[in-house]
C-alpha cells in the first residue's frame, strides 16, 4: 500500500445515491462518518466494508464547532 493510505473496517449504516456519487454513512463502534464514493459502489446498508482511505486527502471536522481538525 502506498504512503498515506490506510485500511479501515466500517459498517455501512445508510447508503444515499445522489446521482453522480453515493454518500455512505459509516460507523466504527460509536464513531460515525461519511464517505463519498462513485456511483458504481456495490455497498449495501448494514454491510461490513473494508475501506482504503488516502489520509492525505481526508477532511475531518469537529462536530460541535464545525472547525477543521485535519
mmCIF file of the C-alpha atoms, coordinates in Angstrom:
data_MODEL
# 
_entry.id   MODEL 
# 
loop_
_atom_site.group_PDB 
_atom_site.id 
_atom_site.type_symbol 
_atom_site.label_atom_id 
_atom_site.label_alt_id 
_atom_site.label_comp_id 
_atom_site.label_asym_id 
_atom_site.label_entity_id 
_atom_site.label_seq_id 
_atom_site.pdbx_PDB_ins_code 
_atom_site.Cartn_x 
_atom_site.Cartn_y 
_atom_site.Cartn_z 
_atom_site.occupancy 
_atom_site.B_iso_or_equiv 
_atom_site.pdbx_formal_charge 
_atom_site.auth_seq_id 
_atom_site.auth_comp_id 
_atom_site.auth_asym_id 
_atom_site.auth_atom_id 
_atom_site.pdbx_PDB_model_num 
ATOM 1  C CA . UNK A 1 1  ? 0.000   0.000  0.000  1.00 0.00 ? 1  UNK A CA 1 
ATOM 2  C CA . UNK A 1 2  ? 1.335   3.451  -0.894 1.00 0.00 ? 2  UNK A CA 1 
ATOM 3  C CA . UNK A 1 3  ? 2.273   6.026  1.721  1.00 0.00 ? 3  UNK A CA 1 
ATOM 4  C CA . UNK A 1 4  ? -0.708  7.941  3.116  1.00 0.00 ? 4  UNK A CA 1 
ATOM 5  C CA . UNK A 1 5  ? -3.168  5.103  2.559  1.00 0.00 ? 5  UNK A CA 1 
ATOM 6  C CA . UNK A 1 6  ? -4.800  3.239  5.451  1.00 0.00 ? 6  UNK A CA 1 
ATOM 7  C CA . UNK A 1 7  ? -7.277  0.381  5.636  1.00 0.00 ? 7  UNK A CA 1 
ATOM 8  C CA . UNK A 1 8  ? -10.427 0.773  7.751  1.00 0.00 ? 8  UNK A CA 1 
ATOM 9  C CA . UNK A 1 9  ? -13.221 -1.658 8.516  1.00 0.00 ? 9  UNK A CA 1 
ATOM 10 C CA . UNK A 1 10 ? -16.580 0.053  8.964  1.00 0.00 ? 10 UNK A CA 1 
ATOM 11 C CA . UNK A 1 11 ? -20.276 -0.750 8.917  1.00 0.00 ? 11 UNK A CA 1 
ATOM 12 C CA . UNK A 1 12 ? -22.419 0.907  6.247  1.00 0.00 ? 12 UNK A CA 1 
ATOM 13 C CA . UNK A 1 13 ? -25.405 2.340  8.110  1.00 0.00 ? 13 UNK A CA 1 
ATOM 14 C CA . UNK A 1 14 ? -27.069 4.291  5.281  1.00 0.00 ? 14 UNK A CA 1 
ATOM 15 C CA . UNK A 1 15 ? -26.492 4.348  1.516  1.00 0.00 ? 15 UNK A CA 1 
ATOM 16 C CA . UNK A 1 16 ? -27.643 7.545  -0.203 1.00 0.00 ? 16 UNK A CA 1 
ATOM 17 C CA . UNK A 1 17 ? -27.349 7.655  -4.014 1.00 0.00 ? 17 UNK A CA 1 
ATOM 18 C CA . UNK A 1 18 ? -27.239 11.264 -5.209 1.00 0.00 ? 18 UNK A CA 1 
ATOM 19 C CA . UNK A 1 19 ? -26.785 10.793 -8.941 1.00 0.00 ? 19 UNK A CA 1 
ATOM 20 C CA . UNK A 1 20 ? -23.112 11.032 -9.875 1.00 0.00 ? 20 UNK A CA 1 
ATOM 21 C CA . UNK A 1 21 ? -21.951 9.909  -6.410 1.00 0.00 ? 21 UNK A CA 1 
ATOM 22 C CA . UNK A 1 22 ? -23.097 7.922  -3.385 1.00 0.00 ? 22 UNK A CA 1 
ATOM 23 C CA . UNK A 1 23 ? -22.895 9.155  0.202  1.00 0.00 ? 23 UNK A CA 1 
ATOM 24 C CA . UNK A 1 24 ? -22.193 6.390  2.722  1.00 0.00 ? 24 UNK A CA 1 
ATOM 25 C CA . UNK A 1 25 ? -22.981 6.913  6.411  1.00 0.00 ? 25 UNK A CA 1 
ATOM 26 C CA . UNK A 1 26 ? -20.461 4.619  8.091  1.00 0.00 ? 26 UNK A CA 1 
ATOM 27 C CA . UNK A 1 27 ? -19.648 3.637  11.652 1.00 0.00 ? 27 UNK A CA 1 
ATOM 28 C CA . UNK A 1 28 ? -16.738 2.196  13.551 1.00 0.00 ? 28 UNK A CA 1 
ATOM 29 C CA . UNK A 1 29 ? -18.051 1.468  17.030 1.00 0.00 ? 29 UNK A CA 1 
ATOM 30 C CA . UNK A 1 30 ? -19.637 4.715  18.313 1.00 0.00 ? 30 UNK A CA 1 
ATOM 31 C CA . UNK A 1 31 ? -17.882 6.869  15.707 1.00 0.00 ? 31 UNK A CA 1 
ATOM 32 C CA . UNK A 1 32 ? -19.916 7.845  12.657 1.00 0.00 ? 32 UNK A CA 1 
ATOM 33 C CA . UNK A 1 33 ? -18.558 9.421  9.497  1.00 0.00 ? 33 UNK A CA 1 
ATOM 34 C CA . UNK A 1 34 ? -19.439 9.924  5.852  1.00 0.00 ? 34 UNK A CA 1 
ATOM 35 C CA . UNK A 1 35 ? -17.659 8.860  2.708  1.00 0.00 ? 35 UNK A CA 1 
ATOM 36 C CA . UNK A 1 36 ? -18.446 9.984  -0.811 1.00 0.00 ? 36 UNK A CA 1 
ATOM 37 C CA . UNK A 1 37 ? -17.870 7.271  -3.406 1.00 0.00 ? 37 UNK A CA 1 
ATOM 38 C CA . UNK A 1 38 ? -18.595 6.705  -7.065 1.00 0.00 ? 38 UNK A CA 1 
ATOM 39 C CA . UNK A 1 39 ? -21.988 5.513  -8.323 1.00 0.00 ? 39 UNK A CA 1 
ATOM 40 C CA . UNK A 1 40 ? -20.548 2.089  -9.191 1.00 0.00 ? 40 UNK A CA 1 
ATOM 41 C CA . UNK A 1 41 ? -20.321 1.122  -5.480 1.00 0.00 ? 41 UNK A CA 1 
ATOM 42 C CA . UNK A 1 42 ? -21.968 -2.131 -4.510 1.00 0.00 ? 42 UNK A CA 1 
ATOM 43 C CA . UNK A 1 43 ? -22.161 -1.241 -0.803 1.00 0.00 ? 43 UNK A CA 1 
ATOM 44 C CA . UNK A 1 44 ? -25.377 -2.175 0.983  1.00 0.00 ? 44 UNK A CA 1 
ATOM 45 C CA . UNK A 1 45 ? -26.862 -0.988 4.283  1.00 0.00 ? 45 UNK A CA 1 
ATOM 46 C CA . UNK A 1 46 ? -25.779 -2.996 7.355  1.00 0.00 ? 46 UNK A CA 1 
ATOM 47 C CA . UNK A 1 47 ? -22.821 -4.439 5.444  1.00 0.00 ? 47 UNK A CA 1 
ATOM 48 C CA . UNK A 1 48 ? -19.304 -4.546 6.920  1.00 0.00 ? 48 UNK A CA 1 
ATOM 49 C CA . UNK A 1 49 ? -16.955 -2.811 4.486  1.00 0.00 ? 49 UNK A CA 1 
ATOM 50 C CA . UNK A 1 50 ? -13.210 -2.664 4.108  1.00 0.00 ? 50 UNK A CA 1 
ATOM 51 C CA . UNK A 1 51 ? -12.198 0.831  3.012  1.00 0.00 ? 51 UNK A CA 1 
ATOM 52 C CA . UNK A 1 52 ? -8.901  2.070  1.652  1.00 0.00 ? 52 UNK A CA 1 
ATOM 53 C CA . UNK A 1 53 ? -8.542  5.729  2.601  1.00 0.00 ? 53 UNK A CA 1 
ATOM 54 C CA . UNK A 1 54 ? -5.947  8.244  1.453  1.00 0.00 ? 54 UNK A CA 1 
ATOM 55 C CA . UNK A 1 55 ? -5.347  10.007 4.762  1.00 0.00 ? 55 UNK A CA 1 
ATOM 56 C CA . UNK A 1 56 ? -3.563  12.838 2.919  1.00 0.00 ? 56 UNK A CA 1 
ATOM 57 C CA . UNK A 1 57 ? -6.882  13.751 1.279  1.00 0.00 ? 57 UNK A CA 1 
ATOM 58 C CA . UNK A 1 58 ? -9.189  13.144 4.251  1.00 0.00 ? 58 UNK A CA 1 
ATOM 59 C CA . UNK A 1 59 ? -11.032 16.110 5.748  1.00 0.00 ? 59 UNK A CA 1 
ATOM 60 C CA . UNK A 1 60 ? -12.020 15.913 9.425  1.00 0.00 ? 60 UNK A CA 1 
ATOM 61 C CA . UNK A 1 61 ? -14.300 18.392 11.201 1.00 0.00 ? 61 UNK A CA 1 
ATOM 62 C CA . UNK A 1 62 ? -15.217 18.923 14.857 1.00 0.00 ? 62 UNK A CA 1 
ATOM 63 C CA . UNK A 1 63 ? -18.921 18.055 15.077 1.00 0.00 ? 63 UNK A CA 1 
ATOM 64 C CA . UNK A 1 64 ? -19.627 20.781 17.678 1.00 0.00 ? 64 UNK A CA 1 
ATOM 65 C CA . UNK A 1 65 ? -17.620 23.703 16.296 1.00 0.00 ? 65 UNK A CA 1 
ATOM 66 C CA . UNK A 1 66 ? -17.547 22.591 12.641 1.00 0.00 ? 66 UNK A CA 1 
ATOM 67 C CA . UNK A 1 67 ? -13.894 23.655 12.570 1.00 0.00 ? 67 UNK A CA 1 
ATOM 68 C CA . UNK A 1 68 ? -11.378 21.691 10.539 1.00 0.00 ? 68 UNK A CA 1 
ATOM 69 C CA . UNK A 1 69 ? -9.371  19.183 12.577 1.00 0.00 ? 69 UNK A CA 1 
ATOM 70 C CA . UNK A 1 70 ? -7.223  17.955 9.711  1.00 0.00 ? 70 UNK A CA 1 
# 
